[in-house]
Amino acid sequence: MNLITAMITIAVLLSIVLGLVSFWLPQMTPDHEKLSPYECGFDPLGSARLPFSMRFFLVAILFLLFDLEIALLLPLPWGDQLYSPLTTFFWAALVLLLLTLGLVYEWIQGGLEWAE
């Protein structure tokens, strides 16, 4: 048996075993909250026109922004293989500086205060 056949066999067997275990392992005792169509904390029987808090959206946007920052800076360790690693470091530091200045600005303006 060659290496490729062995790897495919191991992958298929592991997938089957994990698929079968995932059906038997979880607890199958649903309660009232799990049977509810909304698990987000909102009252499903209330008015659908209630306004959302803008602070919730601010935190969500900050999360997405810093998540994008991590995705942009992830290949940075391989940047020393480029022709000018100092330029790569400069642009990465500039991105971090801009994000830090934006975070400090929001903090000073009071945009990160959850309760007033």
Order of alpha helices (4+ residues) and beta strands (2+ residues): alpha-alpha-alpha-alpha
